[in-house]
Structure formats: structure tokens, C-alpha cells
Amino acid sequence: MDPNPQNPQRREDVGTTEEEQSHSSRNSYEAYKQTADWLLANTNHRPTVAIICGSGLGTLADLLKEQVIFKYEDIPNFPKSTVQGHAGQLVFGDLNNKPCVCMQGRFHFYEGYPMWKVTFPVRVFHLIGVQTLIVTNAAGGLNEDYRVGHMMVIKDHINLLGFAGQSPLLGPNEDRFGPRFLAISDAYDRDLRKLAMAISRELGYSAELHEGVYCSVGGPCFETIAESRFLNRLGADAVGMSTAHEVVVARHCGLPEVRQLKVHLVNGFGGPRKTTKMRI
């Protein structure tokens, strides 16, 4: 098999419109498996690590060797990324001799997708053999000790969308993925968090790397000053429009390790400095 097919089999538009199929058939184990089987049939890469590249981090995929690239629009059942700056493609390859797949562009609730579709790739990653998930994002800093450009390793999250009933696990449970009721108190890998902090000290970046709590909101509006203060008082150190629901689905799939890496921050705390996409 050609490891980098020039003309991979085109996607079948299964489950891409509301009119064509019901929610149950589109959000089914068979739909996820169809996508996973298509990817495995079109590349020899067998990634054990998946990296979701957040805003400004898409160039991470450029570091992969022996790349095989699939546009989202060519992958069966896959959503399309509509956010500016998100390339909208899966990149398979090797990073430091480790087989990886990178998402250059994620999906968001504010794009109009239901939560099951926002998190669709995570279950596909599980079915193609991924064992470790690394999720990155661009976020607003709520902790007054954070500065623009600082990074944060997530130790826990507050999922406001989940509180509002927008969970990716809504609907009939698929037992082949995971249990109906899910415990996620240990969702963020402690050993990797310790490793990240240790490496930052070795490299002289300990002042720029923090460990904290991430709050997930719906967007697309940035937070008001009052909202930022409110979220900080709830215990959040950073706020963004992604990540928590991806972690929930990864845990539901039973991935052995859900590992969160660095979160790029802007200062969104209730002060004179305003949080904007340009600052990110």
C-alpha cells in the first residue's frame, strides 16, 4: 500500500445532513467504525498518540515525519472546521519515532455542531488504536498571576456546558465505548503533569508554566469583566471554548491515559486589558 496516497478513496457523505439520516444512525458505533476503517485502509500509519492542535498550534503537525494528510472533507462522517486559522485536516506521521496523528483544526459547539459531533474524532482515535490523547488550546487567563504567553498544564476542569445539559454523552449509551455513568475526577494524568513541570524547570521556564483549573464555556463571545471575575471565584484559572467535552469522551472510551498538555493563555481577567482573538 502506498503510505501517502495521492488520491485516497473519496468519503461517503454518511450522516452529514440532518435530512439524510436520524441522529441515532449518525451518532452510532457503526458510523465511528466506518470512519476508523476508512482511515486505516488509506494509510499504513498506526498512531498510538493523538494530538488535538489548538489555535496557533497547528504548525506542530509540521514536525511529523513521513506525513499522510487527509482533509476533513474527504473523511467519511467527519465534520468540517469553519474557524479561521484551523487547516481542517488530519496529519499522520512519526514524531520522535512515535506514531502520531494530529488534528489541525478542532470543532466547537459555537459552530453549530451538536456535542457528539464536536467530539466525533476522539472516538475515531480510540478505534484506530490511539492510547494517549494530548489536547491543547488557546485560552484566556483568569488567574492574576498569569501573563500573556504563559502556559498552563490542566489539573482539573469546570464544564459549564455540561452543567447546562450539553454533554457529549447525552442520548442512548453505547456500551461498546463506555459506561452510562462516568467518573472523571482523575481525567488529567498526574504523572505527565509532574513531568511537564519538571521539564519546564530544566529548561528555565518554570515561571511561565502553571498548573491550574480550566473552565469550558460555549462561546463565541469572549467573557465580560464580570463573567471573568465570576469564573475566577468559582476556582477557574483559565477559560476557553473547547477541551472539556473532548476529555469526557476520551475517558468514556476508556483510553488508558488522557493527557493534557500546555494551554496557551491570554490575560482575560477583569482589568483594563481586553481579551481578543488577536491577543491569542
Secondary structure, DSSP 8 states (H G I E B T S, - for coil): --SS-SS------TT-STTTS-HHHHTSHHHHHHHHHHHHHH-S---SEEEEE-TT-GGGGGG-EEEEEEEGGGSTT-----STT---EEEEEEETTEEEEEEES---GGGT--HHHHTHHHHHHHHTT--EEEEEEEEEE-STT--TT-EEEEEEEEEHHHHTT--TT-SS--TTT--SS---TT-S-HHHHHHHHHHHHHTT-TTTEEEEEEEE---SS---HHHHHHHHHHT-SEEESSSHHHHHHHHHHT-SEEEEEEEEEEE-SSSSS---TTT-
